[in-house]
Amino acid sequence: MIRVKLTPEQQKELERYRGQASSENSEKAFMVLLNQEGLSAVKIAKKLQRNPHTVRDWLKRYIKDGLSGLKRS
């Protein structure tokens, strides 16, 4: 199971990013925030009507690269 642990600074950064980013990037930040709250990739996927694999992929990208991992290259 993937579990993101955010520092208070990272949480604030994601919350700010959510408000400023495109809706697509905002949703990715929301995925990370929901995971931090304890929701699994499967539950996040159900809530956002996404594939669990997609959610896991974005969580892994965030863990590896931080906020820049949520942007498409």
Secondary structure, DSSP 8 states (H G I E B T S, - for coil): -------HHHHHHHHHHHHHS-HHHHHHHHHHHHHHTT--HHHHHHHHT--HHHHHHHHHHHHHHGGGGGS--
